[in-house]
Amino acid sequence: MLKRTFISFILILASCYLACGQIVRGYDLDSKVIFAAKGTHLLSCGARYSSTNFSQGQMLVVEGIDSDSYTFSVAPCYAVMIRDNVAAGVRMSYRRGLVKIDEAGVDVEDVSINVDDYYLLSHKGSLEAFLRPYIPIGQSGRCALFAEIGASGAMGQSKNTDGHADIMKGTWQKSFSWEAGIYPGMTAFITDRLAVELNVGLFGFSGSKTQQIHNQVDEGKRSNFGAHFMVDVTSLAVGLSLYL
């Protein structure tokens, strides 16, 4: 089953690449309409930061929450047009998060759960290579469809401690993951150099492997593999790109 799925994925990638010089669904990619000319450089960068603080707060059935948390991420991207309307590039990302819970509890009928002195710190970095053929819409060259083909690898680490019941426990974790897929989308110039784009995950494979050490004594491992062929709404992304 996995062998057939992998072969199907390779055939789809080859078809998408060969389509760069063919006519697809009525759009002539060899026409004179150029969305981005050969040699054009593409730059983009995304960043995000969020923080949350609770002081004797309440969320659903969780009461008496004293906690602090934050999440920070940055994702720069660089690509170059290797031919008219075809870009190749790399995308990097880094994410760091912290969750610190001093106290929280759940008390529902005969069920009582308390969390004290919980601490989780995690960070993850990834690198992706991609090929993006554009299909211009209309004769103006300001709008285009694209089908980005990408493959990425990531490595992350995390550690957490739990001081519940006056006994300090801790787990250290290292993870490796990879992903390959097709991300169709649409982009349009809003100025002569700046464009807004929208893309979403459609088809891909992913896998991961995690190693754990609990209390510096016990070791554990976890791995998984998955494939999907549907519109992944959770991967919907909107961004700005600069063409130079």
BAPAVEX-408227 format. One line per 3 residues: number of its first residue (from 1); their letters; for each residue x, y, z of N, C-alpha, C, O. Coordinates in nm, 3 decimals, m for minus. Example, Ala and Ser with C-alpha at 12.3 -4.5 7.8 and 13.67 -1.06 7.14 Angstrom:
1	AS	1.319 m0.569 0.780 1.230 m0.450 0.780 1.320 m0.330 0.780 1.424 m0.332 0.846  1.285 m0.225 0.708 1.367 m0.106 0.714 1.290 0.003 0.787 1.341 0.114 0.804 $
This chain:
1	MLK	0.084 m0.121 0.000 0.000 0.000 0.000 0.087 0.125 0.000 0.064 0.217 m0.079  0.187 0.128 0.090 0.276 0.244 0.096 0.355 0.261 m0.033 0.379 0.372 m0.079  0.394 0.146 m0.093 0.471 0.153 m0.217 0.387 0.213 m0.328 0.435 0.297 m0.404 $
4	RTF	0.260 0.171 m0.339 0.172 0.226 m0.443 0.147 0.374 m0.421 0.145 0.452 m0.516  0.128 0.413 m0.294 0.105 0.555 m0.263 0.226 0.639 m0.299 0.211 0.748 m0.354  0.345 0.589 m0.268 0.468 0.663 m0.298 0.487 0.679 m0.448 0.524 0.786 m0.495 $
7	ISF	0.461 0.571 m0.524 0.473 0.577 m0.670 0.374 0.677 m0.728 0.407 0.752 m0.819  0.251 0.678 m0.674 0.151 0.774 m0.721 0.195 0.917 m0.698 0.175 1.003 m0.783  0.256 0.942 m0.581 0.303 1.076 m0.548 0.413 1.121 m0.643 0.414 1.236 m0.686 $
10	ILI	0.507 1.031 m0.676 0.616 1.063 m0.769 0.560 1.097 m0.907 0.606 1.191 m0.971  0.460 1.020 m0.952 0.399 1.045 m1.082 0.329 1.181 m1.086 0.335 1.251 m1.187  0.264 1.218 m0.975 0.198 1.349 m0.969 0.300 1.461 m0.976 0.278 1.560 m1.046 $
13	LAS	0.412 1.448 m0.903 0.517 1.549 m0.907 0.573 1.566 m1.047 0.593 1.678 m1.094  0.598 1.452 m1.115 0.651 1.458 m1.251 0.552 1.524 m1.346 0.591 1.601 m1.434  0.425 1.494 m1.329 0.322 1.554 m1.415 0.315 1.704 m1.397 0.301 1.779 m1.494 $
16	CYL	0.324 1.749 m1.269 0.318 1.893 m1.242 0.438 1.965 m1.303 0.423 2.075 m1.355  0.555 1.902 m1.298 0.674 1.966 m1.353 0.666 1.974 m1.505 0.698 2.078 m1.563  0.623 1.863 m1.569 0.611 1.864 m1.715 0.503 1.960 m1.761 0.508 2.012 m1.873 $
19	ACG	0.406 1.985 m1.674 0.298 2.076 m1.711 0.345 2.220 m1.725 0.274 2.303 m1.781  0.465 2.250 m1.672 0.517 2.387 m1.680 0.531 2.433 m1.825 0.528 2.553 m1.852  0.546 2.340 m1.919 0.562 2.381 m2.058 0.447 2.337 m2.146 0.459 2.335 m2.268 $
22	QIV	0.334 2.301 m2.083 0.222 2.250 m2.159 0.099 2.339 m2.137 0.105 2.439 m2.066  m0.011 2.300 m2.201 m0.137 2.371 m2.186 m0.222 2.295 m2.084 m0.253 2.177 m2.105  m0.260 2.362 m1.972 m0.334 2.297 m1.866 m0.469 2.366 m1.848 m0.476 2.485 m1.817 $
25	RGY	m0.577 2.291 m1.869 m0.713 2.341 m1.850 m0.737 2.475 m1.921 m0.800 2.565 m1.866  m0.685 2.487 m2.043 m0.712 2.605 m2.122 m0.614 2.718 m2.104 m0.624 2.819 m2.174  m0.516 2.706 m2.011 m0.418 2.812 m1.989 m0.289 2.775 m2.062 m0.231 2.670 m2.034 $
28	DLD	m0.246 2.857 m2.152 m0.125 2.830 m2.230 m0.005 2.886 m2.157 0.016 3.007 m2.152  0.076 2.795 m2.098 0.191 2.839 m2.021 0.305 2.888 m2.110 0.399 2.950 m2.061  0.299 2.861 m2.239 0.402 2.908 m2.330 0.362 3.040 m2.396 0.430 3.086 m2.488 $
31	SKV	0.253 3.100 m2.350 0.209 3.227 m2.408 0.302 3.339 m2.364 0.395 3.317 m2.286  0.277 3.459 m2.415 0.361 3.574 m2.386 0.326 3.639 m2.253 0.396 3.731 m2.209  0.219 3.595 m2.187 0.181 3.653 m2.059 0.279 3.607 m1.952 0.292 3.487 m1.928 $
34	IFA	0.346 3.701 m1.889 0.447 3.669 m1.787 0.406 3.731 m1.654 0.390 3.852 m1.643  0.389 3.647 m1.555 0.359 3.697 m1.421 0.487 3.744 m1.352 0.490 3.851 m1.291  0.594 3.664 m1.363 0.725 3.701 m1.308 0.831 3.646 m1.403 0.831 3.527 m1.434 $
37	AKG	0.921 3.732 m1.449 1.021 3.693 m1.549 1.137 3.617 m1.486 1.162 3.626 m1.366  1.207 3.543 m1.570 1.325 3.469 m1.526 1.427 3.565 m1.463 1.453 3.673 m1.516  1.484 3.523 m1.348 1.581 3.605 m1.278 1.522 3.691 m1.168 1.596 3.752 m1.091 $
40	THL	1.388 3.698 m1.160 1.323 3.776 m1.054 1.343 3.707 m0.919 1.334 3.585 m0.909  1.369 3.787 m0.817 1.387 3.733 m0.681 1.259 3.755 m0.601 1.195 3.860 m0.611  1.224 3.655 m0.520 1.104 3.661 m0.438 1.144 3.654 m0.291 1.214 3.562 m0.249 $
43	LSC	1.100 3.751 m0.213 1.130 3.756 m0.070 1.000 3.768 0.009 0.909 3.842 m0.029  0.993 3.693 0.118 0.879 3.706 0.208 0.920 3.661 0.347 1.017 3.586 0.363  0.847 3.706 0.446 0.877 3.669 0.584 0.750 3.682 0.667 0.678 3.782 0.659 $
46	GAR	0.726 3.581 0.747 0.612 3.586 0.837 0.659 3.576 0.982 0.757 3.507 1.011  0.589 3.644 1.071 0.624 3.641 1.214 0.496 3.643 1.296 0.394 3.699 1.254  0.503 3.581 1.412 0.386 3.576 1.498 0.429 3.570 1.644 0.525 3.503 1.679 $
49	YSS	0.355 3.642 1.729 0.381 3.638 1.873 0.247 3.648 1.946 0.163 3.731 1.912  0.229 3.564 2.044 0.109 3.571 2.127 0.145 3.532 2.270 0.235 3.451 2.292  0.076 3.589 2.365 0.099 3.559 2.506 m0.034 3.556 2.580 m0.129 3.625 2.543 $
52	TNF	m0.038 3.475 2.685 m0.159 3.460 2.766 m0.121 3.458 2.914 m0.022 3.397 2.953  m0.201 3.526 2.994 m0.177 3.531 3.138 m0.308 3.510 3.213 m0.409 3.574 3.183  m0.305 3.419 3.310 m0.420 3.396 3.397 m0.379 3.422 3.541 m0.271 3.382 3.584 $
55	SQG	m0.467 3.490 3.616 m0.448 3.509 3.759 m0.579 3.474 3.827 m0.674 3.552 3.827  m0.583 3.355 3.886 m0.706 3.301 3.944 m0.820 3.304 3.842 m0.934 3.338 3.873  m0.784 3.266 3.720 m0.883 3.265 3.613 m0.961 3.136 3.606 m0.935 3.042 3.682 $
58	QML	m1.057 3.131 3.514 m1.141 3.013 3.496 m1.167 2.991 3.349 m1.193 3.087 3.275  m1.161 2.865 3.304 m1.188 2.829 3.166 m1.266 2.699 3.166 m1.212 2.593 3.200  m1.393 2.706 3.127 m1.483 2.590 3.130 m1.485 2.530 3.271 m1.528 2.597 3.365 $
61	VVE	m1.440 2.405 3.287 m1.445 2.341 3.419 m1.314 2.356 3.495 m1.301 2.305 3.606  m1.216 2.425 3.436 m1.086 2.444 3.501 m1.092 2.575 3.582 m1.125 2.680 3.528  m1.060 2.566 3.711 m1.071 2.680 3.799 m0.938 2.712 3.866 m0.847 2.629 3.870 $
64	GID	m0.928 2.834 3.917 m0.810 2.875 3.991 m0.681 2.870 3.910 m0.578 2.822 3.958  m0.688 2.918 3.786 m0.572 2.909 3.697 m0.476 3.024 3.722 m0.514 3.141 3.712  m0.353 2.991 3.754 m0.242 3.087 3.761 m0.138 3.041 3.660 m0.068 2.943 3.684 $
67	SDS	m0.126 3.110 3.548 m0.036 3.062 3.444 0.012 3.176 3.355 m0.049 3.282 3.347  0.124 3.150 3.289 0.181 3.239 3.188 0.224 3.154 3.069 0.275 3.044 3.086  0.203 3.205 2.948 0.246 3.132 2.829 0.272 3.229 2.715 0.218 3.339 2.712 $
70	YTF	0.357 3.187 2.621 0.381 3.267 2.501 0.420 3.173 2.388 0.468 3.062 2.410  0.399 3.222 2.265 0.439 3.150 2.144 0.498 3.252 2.047 0.440 3.358 2.022  0.615 3.218 1.993 0.682 3.305 1.896 0.726 3.223 1.777 0.778 3.112 1.793 $
73	SVA	0.705 3.276 1.656 0.749 3.206 1.536 0.790 3.305 1.428 0.736 3.416 1.421  0.885 3.265 1.345 0.930 3.347 1.233 0.961 3.253 1.117 1.013 3.143 1.137  0.927 3.296 0.993 0.942 3.209 0.877 0.983 3.290 0.754 0.896 3.335 0.679 $
76	PCY	1.113 3.311 0.732 1.159 3.381 0.611 1.160 3.287 0.490 1.172 3.165 0.504  1.148 3.345 0.371 1.144 3.266 0.248 1.219 3.340 0.138 1.211 3.462 0.126  1.293 3.264 0.056 1.362 3.322 m0.059 1.345 3.228 m0.178 1.357 3.107 m0.165 $
79	AVM	1.318 3.287 m0.295 1.306 3.208 m0.418 1.353 3.292 m0.536 1.360 3.414 m0.528  1.387 3.225 m0.644 1.429 3.292 m0.767 1.356 3.226 m0.884 1.334 3.105 m0.884  1.320 3.305 m0.982 1.253 3.253 m1.100 1.356 3.187 m1.190 1.438 3.256 m1.251 $
82	IRD	1.353 3.054 m1.198 1.451 2.982 m1.279 1.413 2.985 m1.428 1.496 2.956 m1.514  1.291 3.021 m1.457 1.244 3.048 m1.591 1.118 3.131 m1.576 1.065 3.146 m1.466  1.069 3.187 m1.686 0.947 3.267 m1.677 0.835 3.188 m1.611 0.803 3.077 m1.654 $
85	NVA	0.775 3.246 m1.507 0.661 3.187 m1.438 0.692 3.057 m1.363 0.600 2.982 m1.333  0.816 3.031 m1.333 0.853 2.913 m1.254 0.956 2.954 m1.150 1.064 3.002 m1.185  0.924 2.935 m1.022 1.014 2.974 m0.914 1.061 2.851 m0.836 0.988 2.753 m0.823 $
88	AGV	1.185 2.859 m0.785 1.240 2.756 m0.698 1.302 2.828 m0.579 1.367 2.931 m0.595  1.284 2.774 m0.460 1.337 2.844 m0.344 1.337 2.761 m0.218 1.310 2.641 m0.221  1.369 2.827 m0.107 1.375 2.762 0.024 1.296 2.846 0.124 1.283 2.968 0.110 $
91	RMS	1.243 2.778 0.224 1.168 2.845 0.330 1.214 2.790 0.465 1.218 2.668 0.483  1.249 2.875 0.556 1.292 2.834 0.689 1.191 2.883 0.792 1.120 2.981 0.770  1.184 2.814 0.904 1.094 2.858 1.010 1.150 2.817 1.146 1.221 2.717 1.159 $
94	YRR	1.116 2.896 1.245 1.155 2.866 1.383 1.038 2.901 1.474 0.976 3.007 1.460  1.009 2.811 1.567 0.897 2.832 1.659 0.942 2.798 1.801 1.008 2.697 1.825  0.905 2.884 1.895 0.940 2.863 2.035 0.817 2.892 2.121 0.745 2.989 2.097 $
97	GLV	0.795 2.808 2.221 0.678 2.827 2.307 0.708 2.791 2.451 0.793 2.707 2.479  0.637 2.856 2.541 0.653 2.832 2.684 0.516 2.831 2.750 0.434 2.919 2.726  0.494 2.731 2.834 0.373 2.723 2.915 0.415 2.698 3.059 0.484 2.601 3.088 $
100	KID	0.374 2.787 3.148 0.408 2.772 3.290 0.279 2.786 3.372 0.215 2.891 3.373  0.243 2.677 3.440 0.120 2.675 3.521 0.159 2.658 3.668 0.212 2.555 3.708  0.134 2.761 3.745 0.162 2.753 3.888 0.055 2.674 3.962 0.083 2.602 4.058 $
103	EAG	m0.068 2.690 3.915 m0.178 2.620 3.982 m0.300 2.617 3.893 m0.330 2.715 3.825  m0.371 2.506 3.893 m0.497 2.491 3.821 m0.565 2.364 3.872 m0.498 2.270 3.915  m0.697 2.362 3.866 m0.767 2.244 3.916 m0.900 2.222 3.848 m0.964 2.316 3.799 $
106	VDV	m0.942 2.096 3.847 m1.073 2.056 3.795 m1.145 1.980 3.906 m1.092 1.883 3.961  m1.265 2.026 3.939 m1.344 1.961 4.045 m1.487 1.945 3.995 m1.568 2.037 4.005  m1.517 1.825 3.942 m1.649 1.795 3.888 m1.705 1.673 3.959 m1.656 1.561 3.941 $
109	EDV	m1.806 1.693 4.040 m1.868 1.587 4.119 m1.761 1.513 4.199 m1.700 1.572 4.288  m1.737 1.386 4.169 m1.640 1.308 4.246 m1.502 1.307 4.184 m1.413 1.236 4.231  m1.483 1.385 4.078 m1.354 1.389 4.008 m1.281 1.518 4.045 m1.333 1.628 4.027 $
112	SIN	m1.159 1.503 4.096 m1.079 1.619 4.134 m0.937 1.602 4.081 m0.868 1.506 4.115  m0.893 1.697 3.997 m0.759 1.692 3.937 m0.692 1.827 3.959 m0.749 1.932 3.928  m0.571 1.824 4.012 m0.495 1.946 4.037 m0.362 1.942 3.963 m0.299 1.837 3.952 $
115	VDD	m0.319 2.058 3.912 m0.190 2.073 3.846 m0.112 2.181 3.918 m0.161 2.293 3.936  0.011 2.149 3.960 0.095 2.244 4.032 0.234 2.247 3.970 0.290 2.142 3.936  0.289 2.366 3.956 0.428 2.383 3.912 0.457 2.305 3.784 0.555 2.231 3.776 $
118	YYL	0.371 2.323 3.684 0.394 2.258 3.554 0.466 2.356 3.461 0.432 2.474 3.454  0.568 2.304 3.391 0.652 2.390 3.306 0.682 2.316 3.177 0.728 2.202 3.180  0.655 2.380 3.062 0.683 2.319 2.932 0.750 2.422 2.841 0.694 2.528 2.814 $
121	LSH	0.869 2.390 2.796 0.944 2.474 2.703 0.974 2.393 2.578 1.026 2.282 2.587  0.941 2.448 2.461 0.963 2.375 2.336 1.010 2.469 2.228 0.977 2.588 2.227  1.089 2.416 2.135 1.128 2.492 2.017 1.149 2.397 1.901 1.182 2.280 1.920 $
124	KGS	1.127 2.449 1.779 1.131 2.365 1.660 1.177 2.448 1.541 1.133 2.561 1.523  1.266 2.390 1.460 1.314 2.455 1.340 1.292 2.366 1.219 1.300 2.243 1.230  1.265 2.425 1.104 1.240 2.346 0.983 1.300 2.415 0.861 1.323 2.536 0.861 $
127	LEA	1.325 2.336 0.758 1.378 2.385 0.631 1.302 2.317 0.519 1.284 2.195 0.520  1.255 2.397 0.422 1.175 2.344 0.312 1.229 2.392 0.179 1.268 2.508 0.165  1.231 2.303 0.082 1.263 2.337 m0.057 1.137 2.322 m0.140 1.059 2.228 m0.121 $
130	FLR	1.116 2.415 m0.235 0.992 2.408 m0.311 1.013 2.453 m0.455 1.107 2.526 m0.488  0.922 2.407 m0.541 0.914 2.448 m0.682 0.772 2.500 m0.703 0.675 2.434 m0.666  0.761 2.619 m0.764 0.629 2.681 m0.779 0.608 2.730 m0.922 0.658 2.837 m0.957 $
133	PYI	0.536 2.656 m1.006 0.499 2.706 m1.140 0.373 2.792 m1.131 0.278 2.757 m1.062  0.375 2.904 m1.202 0.262 2.998 m1.204 0.184 2.983 m1.335 0.242 2.955 m1.440  0.053 3.002 m1.327 m0.033 3.007 m1.445 m0.100 3.144 m1.447 m0.196 3.164 m1.372 $
136	PIG	m0.054 3.238 m1.530 m0.114 3.373 m1.532 m0.262 3.368 m1.568 m0.305 3.287 m1.649  m0.340 3.458 m1.506 m0.482 3.471 m1.535 m0.503 3.600 m1.613 m0.467 3.708 m1.567  m0.561 3.589 m1.731 m0.585 3.707 m1.813 m0.457 3.753 m1.882 m0.356 3.684 m1.879 $
139	QSG	m0.464 3.870 m1.943 m0.352 3.924 m2.019 m0.274 4.032 m1.945 m0.172 4.079 m1.995  m0.320 4.071 m1.826 m0.253 4.179 m1.754 m0.126 4.132 m1.683 m0.036 4.212 m1.660  m0.118 4.002 m1.648 m0.001 3.951 m1.576 0.003 3.992 m1.430 0.109 3.983 m1.368 $
142	RCA	m0.108 4.035 m1.375 m0.110 4.078 m1.234 m0.165 3.971 m1.141 m0.145 3.979 m1.020  m0.232 3.871 m1.194 m0.288 3.762 m1.113 m0.242 3.628 m1.171 m0.222 3.615 m1.291  m0.227 3.531 m1.083 m0.183 3.399 m1.128 m0.224 3.291 m1.029 m0.235 3.315 m0.909 $
145	LFA	m0.247 3.173 m1.082 m0.265 3.054 m1.001 m0.130 2.983 m0.991 m0.044 3.001 m1.078  m0.110 2.905 m0.886 0.014 2.827 m0.876 m0.013 2.696 m0.803 m0.111 2.683 m0.730  0.076 2.599 m0.825 0.070 2.470 m0.755 0.209 2.444 m0.699 0.296 2.390 m0.767 $
148	EIG	0.229 2.483 m0.574 0.361 2.470 m0.512 0.386 2.326 m0.470 0.302 2.263 m0.406  0.503 2.274 m0.508 0.544 2.139 m0.470 0.659 2.153 m0.371 0.763 2.210 m0.405  0.643 2.103 m0.250 0.744 2.125 m0.148 0.775 2.002 m0.066 0.693 1.911 m0.053 $
151	ASG	0.896 2.000 m0.011 0.940 1.894 0.080 1.018 1.959 0.193 1.103 2.044 0.169  0.989 1.920 0.316 1.051 1.984 0.431 1.092 1.883 0.537 1.038 1.773 0.544  1.189 1.924 0.618 1.232 1.846 0.733 1.240 1.937 0.854 1.271 2.055 0.841 $
154	AMG	1.213 1.883 0.972 1.212 1.965 1.093 1.270 1.887 1.210 1.263 1.764 1.214  1.325 1.960 1.304 1.378 1.900 1.426 1.336 1.988 1.544 1.343 2.110 1.537  1.293 1.926 1.651 1.248 2.002 1.767 1.287 1.936 1.897 1.317 1.816 1.901 $
157	QSK	1.287 2.014 2.003 1.316 1.965 2.137 1.219 2.028 2.235 1.169 2.139 2.213  1.191 1.957 2.342 1.107 2.012 2.447 1.141 1.947 2.580 1.193 1.835 2.585  1.111 2.018 2.686 1.127 1.962 2.820 1.013 2.013 2.907 0.971 2.128 2.897 $
160	NTD	0.965 1.925 2.993 0.859 1.967 3.084 0.883 1.908 3.222 0.939 1.799 3.236  0.840 1.981 3.322 0.851 1.937 3.461 0.715 1.951 3.528 0.634 2.037 3.493  0.693 1.865 3.624 0.566 1.865 3.697 0.596 1.845 3.845 0.652 1.743 3.885 $
163	GHA	0.558 1.944 3.926 0.583 1.935 4.070 0.462 1.893 4.150 0.454 1.920 4.270  0.366 1.828 4.084 0.243 1.787 4.152 0.275 1.688 4.266 0.361 1.602 4.252  0.204 1.702 4.377 0.219 1.615 4.495 0.359 1.623 4.553 0.408 1.525 4.610 $
166	DIM	0.423 1.738 4.540 0.555 1.763 4.600 0.663 1.668 4.547 0.766 1.650 4.611  0.638 1.608 4.431 0.737 1.519 4.368 0.768 1.575 4.229 0.680 1.578 4.143  0.890 1.619 4.208 0.927 1.678 4.080 0.956 1.569 3.978 1.040 1.482 3.999 $
169	KGT	0.884 1.575 3.866 0.904 1.482 3.756 0.934 1.560 3.630 0.889 1.673 3.614  1.012 1.500 3.540 1.049 1.571 3.419 1.064 1.479 3.299 1.101 1.362 3.313  1.036 1.532 3.181 1.049 1.457 3.056 1.119 1.543 2.953 1.081 1.658 2.929 $
172	WQK	1.222 1.487 2.892 1.295 1.554 2.784 1.261 1.484 2.654 1.257 1.361 2.649  1.235 1.559 2.549 1.187 1.501 2.424 1.258 1.562 2.304 1.280 1.683 2.298  1.295 1.477 2.209 1.353 1.521 2.082 1.271 1.461 1.969 1.238 1.342 1.972 $
175	SFS	1.239 1.542 1.869 1.155 1.494 1.760 1.214 1.530 1.624 1.278 1.634 1.607  1.191 1.443 1.528 1.228 1.464 1.388 1.104 1.441 1.304 1.030 1.345 1.327  1.080 1.526 1.207 0.963 1.510 1.122 0.993 1.554 0.979 1.087 1.629 0.955 $
178	WEA	0.913 1.506 0.886 0.928 1.544 0.746 0.788 1.554 0.683 0.691 1.498 0.733  0.783 1.626 0.574 0.655 1.644 0.505 0.681 1.676 0.359 0.775 1.748 0.326  0.597 1.624 0.272 0.604 1.653 0.129 0.462 1.665 0.077 0.375 1.585 0.112 $
181	GIY	0.439 1.764 m0.006 0.302 1.781 m0.053 0.288 1.882 m0.164 0.386 1.940 m0.211  0.165 1.903 m0.206 0.129 1.999 m0.310 0.037 2.103 m0.247 m0.061 2.070 m0.181  0.071 2.231 m0.269 m0.003 2.340 m0.206 m0.050 2.438 m0.315 0.024 2.531 m0.348 $
184	PGM	m0.168 2.421 m0.370 m0.219 2.514 m0.472 m0.260 2.646 m0.409 m0.290 2.653 m0.290  m0.260 2.749 m0.490 m0.299 2.881 m0.438 m0.316 2.982 m0.548 m0.316 2.949 m0.667  m0.330 3.107 m0.507 m0.350 3.218 m0.598 m0.274 3.339 m0.546 m0.266 3.359 m0.425 $
187	TAF	m0.219 3.418 m0.635 m0.145 3.538 m0.597 m0.179 3.653 m0.692 m0.214 3.631 m0.808  m0.168 3.774 m0.640 m0.200 3.892 m0.722 m0.116 4.010 m0.675 m0.097 4.029 m0.555  m0.066 4.089 m0.769 0.010 4.209 m0.737 m0.085 4.318 m0.689 m0.186 4.347 m0.753 $
190	ITD	m0.052 4.380 m0.574 m0.127 4.495 m0.526 m0.050 4.624 m0.552 m0.107 4.733 m0.547  0.081 4.612 m0.579 0.163 4.721 m0.630 0.252 4.662 m0.738 0.236 4.545 m0.774  0.345 4.740 m0.790 0.432 4.689 m0.895 0.525 4.579 m0.844 0.569 4.495 m0.923 $
193	RLA	0.556 4.577 m0.713 0.650 4.481 m0.659 0.593 4.391 m0.550 0.647 4.285 m0.522  0.484 4.433 m0.489 0.427 4.362 m0.374 0.304 4.284 m0.416 0.214 4.337 m0.483  0.300 4.157 m0.374 0.186 4.070 m0.410 0.131 4.003 m0.284 0.205 3.973 m0.191 $
196	VEL	0.002 3.981 m0.285 m0.064 3.906 m0.178 m0.095 3.767 m0.232 m0.133 3.752 m0.348  m0.078 3.665 m0.147 m0.100 3.528 m0.194 m0.177 3.446 m0.090 m0.174 3.474 0.029  m0.245 3.344 m0.140 m0.324 3.254 m0.059 m0.298 3.113 m0.106 m0.306 3.085 m0.225 $
199	NVG	m0.265 3.022 m0.012 m0.247 2.883 m0.050 m0.302 2.791 0.058 m0.327 2.832 0.171  m0.321 2.665 0.019 m0.381 2.567 0.111 m0.326 2.429 0.077 m0.300 2.400 m0.039  m0.309 2.345 0.179 m0.260 2.209 0.157 m0.366 2.123 0.089 m0.484 2.128 0.126 $
202	LFG	m0.326 2.045 m0.010 m0.420 1.961 m0.084 m0.383 1.814 m0.077 m0.469 1.730 m0.050  m0.257 1.780 m0.102 m0.214 1.641 m0.109 m0.075 1.630 m0.051 0.012 1.711 m0.083  m0.052 1.532 0.034 0.082 1.520 0.090 0.102 1.400 0.179 0.008 1.327 0.211 $
205	FSG	0.228 1.382 0.218 0.270 1.279 0.310 0.344 1.344 0.426 0.406 1.449 0.409  0.338 1.283 0.542 0.412 1.334 0.657 0.449 1.219 0.749 0.381 1.116 0.753  0.557 1.238 0.821 0.602 1.136 0.916 0.682 1.201 1.027 0.736 1.310 1.010 $
208	SKT	0.691 1.134 1.138 0.767 1.187 1.251 0.818 1.074 1.340 0.764 0.963 1.340  0.923 1.106 1.414 0.981 1.012 1.510 1.019 1.091 1.634 1.085 1.194 1.624  0.979 1.042 1.749 1.001 1.113 1.875 1.070 1.021 1.975 1.034 0.905 1.992 $
211	QQI	1.171 1.076 2.042 1.243 1.005 2.147 1.220 1.078 2.279 1.228 1.201 2.284  1.193 1.004 2.386 1.166 1.062 2.516 1.254 0.999 2.624 1.286 0.880 2.619  1.291 1.082 2.720 1.361 1.034 2.840 1.286 1.092 2.960 1.277 1.213 2.977 $
214	HNQ	1.233 1.003 3.043 1.153 1.044 3.158 1.234 1.029 3.286 1.282 0.921 3.319  1.249 1.140 3.357 1.325 1.142 3.483 1.468 1.095 3.466 1.529 1.041 3.559  1.524 1.115 3.344 1.662 1.075 3.314 1.687 0.926 3.332 1.801 0.883 3.347 $
217	VDE	1.579 0.847 3.331 1.591 0.702 3.352 1.519 0.624 3.243 1.581 0.549 3.167  1.389 0.641 3.237 1.308 0.565 3.143 1.311 0.629 3.005 1.306 0.751 2.992  1.317 0.545 2.901 1.320 0.591 2.763 1.197 0.542 2.687 1.146 0.433 2.713 $
220	GKR	1.152 0.623 2.595 1.037 0.586 2.514 1.052 0.639 2.372 1.128 0.733 2.348  0.981 0.579 2.278 0.986 0.620 2.138 0.845 0.620 2.080 0.758 0.543 2.123  0.824 0.708 1.983 0.696 0.714 1.915 0.719 0.756 1.770 0.801 0.844 1.744 $
223	SNF	0.649 0.694 1.677 0.663 0.731 1.536 0.527 0.721 1.468 0.440 0.646 1.512  0.512 0.796 1.361 0.386 0.788 1.286 0.410 0.829 1.141 0.506 0.900 1.110  0.321 0.783 1.055 0.325 0.816 0.912 0.182 0.840 0.867 0.090 0.769 0.908 $
226	GAH	0.163 0.941 0.781 0.029 0.971 0.733 0.029 1.027 0.593 0.130 1.077 0.544  m0.085 1.018 0.528 m0.105 1.074 0.394 m0.246 1.130 0.385 m0.338 1.077 0.447  m0.263 1.237 0.309 m0.396 1.294 0.294 m0.415 1.344 0.151 m0.320 1.386 0.084 $
229	FMV	m0.538 1.338 0.107 m0.573 1.391 m0.025 m0.707 1.462 m0.010 m0.812 1.407 m0.045  m0.702 1.582 0.040 m0.821 1.664 0.060 m0.775 1.806 0.092 m0.658 1.829 0.119  m0.868 1.900 0.088 m0.835 2.037 0.122 m0.815 2.046 0.273 m0.907 2.022 0.350 $
232	DVT	m0.692 2.081 0.314 m0.659 2.092 0.456 m0.677 2.237 0.499 m0.589 2.321 0.480  m0.794 2.266 0.559 m0.826 2.403 0.597 m0.729 2.456 0.702 m0.704 2.577 0.708  m0.674 2.367 0.786 m0.582 2.411 0.891 m0.451 2.464 0.835 m0.376 2.533 0.905 $
235	SLA	m0.421 2.431 0.708 m0.296 2.478 0.647 m0.317 2.603 0.562 m0.225 2.647 0.493  m0.436 2.662 0.566 m0.465 2.783 0.491 m0.373 2.895 0.534 m0.362 2.925 0.653  m0.307 2.958 0.438 m0.210 3.064 0.469 m0.228 3.182 0.376 m0.250 3.166 0.256 $
238	VGL	m0.219 3.301 0.433 m0.226 3.426 0.358 m0.101 3.506 0.388 m0.063 3.519 0.505  m0.035 3.558 0.286 0.089 3.632 0.309 0.118 3.734 0.201 0.045 3.744 0.102  0.225 3.810 0.222 0.272 3.909 0.127 0.410 3.869 0.077 0.491 3.818 0.154 $
241	SLY	0.436 3.891 m0.051 0.566 3.858 m0.111 0.616 3.978 m0.190 0.539 4.052 m0.251  0.747 3.996 m0.186 0.811 4.106 m0.259 0.889 4.050 m0.376 0.975 3.963 m0.358  0.861 4.098 m0.496 0.928 4.053 m0.618 1.027 4.161 m0.662 0.988 4.275 m0.688 $
244	L	1.156 4.124 m0.670 1.261 4.221 m0.704 1.334 4.178 m0.833 1.425 4.247 m0.878 $
